[in-house]
């Protein structure tokens, strides 16, 4: 299994310090979504470093047309399922749409995701306007991943699922947002659907790990929705996704192939980038 170190000693559980060390040492971080015990156990054994219990479950599990209807209670439930299959990977949980409309609400719901769901980190969509919430979470001992670029919870405000940061003005805003959120106490940053050159620039200057999805190979790690990675997504597959099932004899082998491709720099390739 890829989860073993070169001398075949199993790695310990992944935490925030592990991810920061991986960035410093240039080891790519392999992340995938997970929503249940079976896939969590499989991904963990294959060497996935971070498992995201994403509000994407609204679309790939519940069959909704967006992530907006997903509730905190549903994320907590799926977190518990994932936690049952986890031995090593860090579990990151999405803060659903409007679950952090106020500071008090955000802190309370982050607490639920960690205390009842078993999450080790929460992910918050938003720009510099979320700095106060992230600072409060950091003070309360909640590890936070800030999510910039395409933010699916803001799909109606953004006018659809579009690449973000394409022009000089919006790119500068994103760079500034990344700095503000890191200074506020974010432990990790996720960039979605961002031009590769911009993502690499942000990754290079950030002290915290930067995970990309449709953001090029210059990030410190990569994440995909597991259904996209297995080629079983219903409807149109995003440009940044890749089906790792062809040539593999099992789902477990496909996940291992994904981890190896991320760790080696083989994924994403040029055709997956903007």
Residue pairs with C-beta under 8 A, 6 or more apart in sequence:
1 45
1 46
1 47
1 256
2 46
2 47
2 256
2 259
2 260
2 263
3 10
3 11
3 44
3 45
3 46
3 47
3 88
4 10
4 11
5 11
10 88
11 88
12 18
12 88
13 87
13 88
13 90
14 49
14 50
14 88
14 89
14 90
15 90
15 120
16 90
16 120
16 121
16 143
16 187
16 188
18 49
18 90
19 29
19 49
19 50
19 90
19 187
19 188
19 209
20 187
20 208
20 209
22 28
22 29
22 49
22 209
22 220
22 221
23 29
23 208
23 209
23 220
27 263
28 220
28 221
28 222
28 262
28 263
28 264
28 265
29 49
29 50
29 209
29 211
29 220
29 221
29 222
29 262
30 47
30 48
30 49
30 50
30 221
30 222
30 258
30 259
30 262
30 263
31 48
31 49
31 50
31 51
31 52
31 92
31 211
31 221
31 222
31 223
32 43
32 48
32 50
32 51
32 52
32 223
32 224
32 225
32 226
32 229
32 255
32 258
33 51
33 52
33 53
33 54
33 56
33 57
33 60
33 223
33 224
33 225
33 226
33 227
34 40
34 43
34 48
34 51
34 52
34 53
34 82
34 85
34 226
35 53
35 54
35 57
35 60
35 61
35 78
35 81
35 82
36 78
36 81
36 82
36 85
37 81
37 82
37 84
37 85
38 85
39 82
39 85
39 226
40 51
40 81
40 82
40 83
40 84
40 85
40 86
40 89
41 85
41 86
42 85
42 251
42 252
42 255
43 51
43 89
43 226
43 255
44 51
44 85
44 86
44 87
44 88
44 89
45 87
45 252
46 252
46 255
46 256
46 258
46 259
47 256
47 259
47 263
48 89
48 255
48 259
49 89
49 90
49 221
50 89
50 90
50 91
50 92
50 211
50 221
50 223
51 82
51 86
51 89
51 90
51 91
51 92
52 92
52 93
52 94
52 123
52 223
53 75
53 78
53 79
53 82
53 91
53 92
53 93
53 94
53 117
53 119
54 67
54 94
54 123
54 225
55 67
55 70
55 75
55 94
55 96
55 97
55 152
55 153
56 67
56 94
56 152
56 225
57 70
57 74
57 75
57 78
58 64
58 66
58 67
58 68
58 69
58 70
59 65
59 66
59 67
60 225
60 227
60 233
60 234
61 78
62 69
62 70
64 70
66 152
66 155
67 94
67 96
67 97
67 152
67 153
68 97
68 153
68 155
70 94
70 96
70 97
71 96
72 95
72 96
72 99
72 109
72 112
72 113
74 96
75 93
75 94
75 96
75 113
75 117
76 112
76 113
76 116
76 117
77 117
78 117
79 91
79 93
79 113
79 116
79 117
79 118
79 119
80 116
80 117
80 118
82 91
82 118
83 91
83 117
83 118
83 119
86 118
90 120
90 121
91 118
91 119
91 120
91 121
92 119
92 120
92 121
92 122
92 123
92 145
93 113
93 114
93 117
93 119
93 121
93 122
93 123
94 122
94 123
94 125
95 106
95 109
95 110
95 113
95 122
95 123
95 124
95 125
96 153
97 153
99 105
99 106
99 109
100 106
100 109
100 110
100 124
100 130
100 133
103 132
103 133
103 136
106 124
106 133
106 136
106 137
107 133
107 136
107 137
107 140
107 142
110 122
110 137
110 140
110 142
111 140
111 142
113 119
113 122
114 120
114 122
114 142
120 143
121 142
121 143
121 144
121 145
121 187
121 188
122 137
122 142
122 143
122 144
122 145
123 144
123 145
123 146
123 147
123 190
124 130
124 133
124 134
124 137
124 144
124 145
124 146
124 147
125 147
125 151
125 152
125 153
125 154
126 133
126 146
126 147
126 151
127 148
127 173
127 174
127 177
127 181
128 176
128 177
128 180
128 181
130 146
130 181
130 184
131 180
131 181
131 183
131 184
132 184
134 144
134 146
134 181
134 184
134 185
134 186
135 184
135 185
137 144
137 185
138 144
138 184
138 185
138 186
138 187
139 185
143 187
143 188
144 185
144 186
144 187
144 188
145 186
145 187
145 188
145 189
145 190
145 211
146 178
146 181
146 182
146 186
146 188
146 189
146 190
147 189
147 190
147 192
148 164
148 174
148 177
148 178
148 181
148 189
148 190
148 191
148 192
148 194
149 164
149 165
149 174
149 190
149 191
149 192
149 193
149 194
149 215
150 158
150 161
150 162
150 163
150 164
150 192
150 193
150 194
150 214
151 158
151 192
152 161
152 192
155 161
158 164
161 193
162 193
163 193
163 194
163 195
163 214
163 274
164 170
164 174
164 192
164 193
164 194
165 171
165 174
165 194
165 195
165 198
166 195
166 274
171 195
171 198
174 194
174 198
174 202
175 198
175 201
175 202
175 205
178 189
178 202
178 205
178 206
179 205
181 189
182 189
182 206
182 207
182 208
186 208
187 208
188 208
188 209
188 210
188 211
189 202
189 206
189 208
189 209
189 210
189 211
190 210
190 211
190 212
190 213
190 223
191 199
191 202
191 210
191 211
191 212
191 213
191 215
191 219
192 212
192 213
192 214
192 215
193 213
193 214
193 215
193 240
193 274
194 202
194 212
194 214
194 215
194 216
194 274
195 215
195 216
195 273
195 274
196 215
196 216
196 217
196 218
196 273
196 274
197 216
197 218
199 210
199 212
199 215
199 216
199 218
199 219
200 216
200 218
200 219
201 218
202 210
203 210
203 212
203 218
203 219
203 220
204 218
209 220
209 221
210 219
210 220
210 221
211 219
211 220
211 221
211 222
211 223
212 218
212 219
212 221
212 222
212 223
212 268
213 222
213 223
213 224
213 240
214 238
214 239
214 240
214 268
214 272
214 273
214 274
215 240
215 273
215 274
216 268
216 273
216 274
217 265
217 267
217 268
217 269
217 273
221 262
222 262
222 267
222 268
224 240
224 241
224 242
224 258
225 233
225 241
226 255
227 233
228 237
228 238
228 241
228 242
228 243
229 241
229 242
229 243
229 244
229 254
229 255
229 258
230 243
230 244
230 245
230 251
230 254
231 237
231 243
231 244
231 245
231 246
233 241
237 243
239 271
239 272
239 274
240 268
240 272
240 273
240 274
241 272
242 267
242 268
242 269
242 272
244 254
244 255
244 257
244 258
244 261
245 251
245 254
247 257
248 254
248 257
258 267
260 266
261 267
